[in-house]
Amino acid sequence: MFRKYFRYVPEELRKDILEDGFTRFNHDALSKISYSAENRKITFKYTGEQKNLEDDIDGYSFRLPKTNVQMSEIGTALHNCVASYAESVRQKECTIVYATKDGDYKICIEVNENKILQERIDRNAEPTAEEKSVLKKWHERHGLNFSYNESML
C-alpha cells in the first residue's frame, strides 16, 4: 500500500513510516489516504426523519456522517468496516449514526427506517453497560426498535 500511494503520502508521514515502520498510527493514516485516493467524495443528503436521529444524551452526541470520507475516519477510529456502507447510505438503503463522547468516536449504529440493525463500538465489540444505557434512552426518544439479523453481525 505504501508504494502504491506514495505520491499522496505527506513528507512527514513518509519519514515516520521509514523510521518507525508500520505502526498502528501509520497504518491508519495510510488507510485513510488510500481510501481517499480510490474513492470520490460523496456528500450525503438526509431526510428530515433521518436528521431527527441526531441528539445529545448524557455527554454522548449522536450524529449523521456528512461524507464517505468521514465514514472512513469513523471506521479507522473504531477499527471497523463502516466506510463500506457509504453507497448504501447514499442510496438510502440504511442510515449510519455515530456517537461521540469527549470528541472521540465511540459507537457506530446502522438503522433502517425505525429498526436498529446493529450497534458496535471499537473492533465491532458490543457496547459497554454505560453505552447501552445511553443507547436505550436514544432508542426510546426516537422510537427505534431492535431488528438484529445475526448474519449481519
C-alpha positions in Angstrom: 0.0 0.0 0.0 2.8 2.4 0.8 4.3 2.1 -2.6 1.0 2.3 -4.5 0.0 5.6 -2.7 3.5 7.1 -2.2 2.7 10.2 -4.2 -0.3 11.0 -1.9 1.7 10.5 1.4 2.8 13.7 3.1 6.6 14.0 3.5 6.3 13.9 7.3 4.3 10.7 7.2 6.9 9.2 4.8 9.6 9.9 7.3 7.6 8.4 10.1 6.9 5.2 8.2 10.5 4.8 7.1 11.8 5.5 10.6 9.1 3.7 12.7 7.7 1.1 10.3 4.0 0.3 10.1 2.8 1.3 13.5 -1.0 1.4 14.1 -0.9 5.2 13.6 1.0 4.9 10.3 -1.3 2.1 9.1 -4.4 4.1 9.9 -3.1 7.2 8.2 -2.2 5.2 5.1 -5.7 3.5 5.1 -7.3 7.0 5.1 -5.1 8.2 2.3 -5.7 5.1 0.2 -9.5 5.3 0.7 -9.5 9.0 -0.3 -7.3 8.2 -3.4 -9.6 5.4 -4.5 -13.0 6.9 -3.8 -14.7 10.0 -5.0 -16.1 12.1 -2.2 -19.8 11.6 -1.6 -21.8 14.1 0.4 -24.8 12.6 1.9 -28.3 14.1 1.8 -30.6 13.2 4.6 -34.4 13.4 5.1 -35.9 15.3 8.0 -36.7 12.0 9.6 -33.0 10.9 9.4 -31.9 14.3 10.7 -34.1 13.9 13.7 -31.9 11.0 14.8 -29.3 13.5 15.8 -29.3 14.1 19.6 -27.2 14.8 22.7 -27.7 12.4 25.7 -25.6 12.2 28.8 -22.4 13.5 27.2 -22.8 11.5 24.0 -23.5 13.2 20.7 -25.4 11.2 18.1 -24.7 12.5 14.6 -25.0 11.5 10.9 -21.8 11.4 8.9 -21.7 14.1 6.3 -19.5 12.3 3.7 -18.0 9.0 2.9 -14.6 10.4 3.9 -16.0 10.9 7.4 -17.3 7.4 7.4 -13.7 6.3 6.6 -12.5 8.3 9.6 -15.1 6.6 11.8 -14.1 3.2 10.6 -10.4 4.0 11.2 -11.1 5.2 14.7 -13.4 2.2 15.6 -11.5 -0.4 13.6 -14.5 -1.5 11.6 -15.8 -1.5 8.0 -18.4 1.2 8.3 -16.8 3.0 5.3 -18.1 0.2 3.1 -21.7 1.3 3.8 -21.3 4.6 2.0 -23.1 3.6 -1.1 -25.9 2.0 0.9 -26.2 5.3 2.8 -26.2 7.3 -0.4 -28.9 5.1 -1.9 -30.9 5.4 1.4 -30.8 1.6 2.0 -29.7 2.3 5.5 -28.7 5.2 7.8 -25.5 5.2 9.7 -25.4 7.1 13.0 -22.3 7.6 15.1 -21.9 8.7 18.7 -19.0 10.6 20.1 -18.1 11.4 23.7 -15.5 14.0 24.6 -14.8 14.4 20.8 -13.9 10.7 20.3 -15.9 8.3 18.1 -17.5 5.7 20.5 -20.4 4.0 18.8 -21.4 3.2 15.2 -25.1 2.3 14.6 -26.9 1.0 11.5 -30.6 1.9 11.2 -33.2 1.1 8.6 -36.4 3.1 9.0 -37.1 2.7 12.7 -35.2 -0.5 13.2 -31.7 -0.9 14.6 -29.8 -3.4 12.6 -26.5 -3.2 14.6 -24.7 -1.2 17.2 -21.0 -1.6 17.6 -18.0 0.0 19.4 -14.3 -0.4 18.9 -13.4 -3.5 16.9 -17.1 -4.4 16.5 -17.5 -5.2 20.2 -20.8 -4.9 22.0 -21.4 -1.5 23.7 -20.4 -1.2 27.3 -23.1 -1.0 30.1 -22.8 2.8 30.1 -23.2 2.9 26.4 -26.1 0.5 26.5 -27.9 2.8 29.0 -27.4 5.9 26.7 -28.4 3.9 23.6 -31.6 2.8 25.4 -32.5 6.4 26.1 -31.8 7.3 22.4 -33.9 4.4 21.2 -36.8 5.5 23.4 -36.6 9.2 22.3 -36.6 8.3 18.6 -39.0 5.3 18.6 -36.3 2.8 17.5 -36.7 -1.0 17.8 -34.2 -3.8 17.5 -34.1 -5.8 14.4 -30.8 -7.7 14.6 -30.1 -10.1 11.9 -27.4 -12.5 13.1 -25.9 -12.8 9.7 -25.1 -9.1 9.6 -23.2 -9.0 12.8 
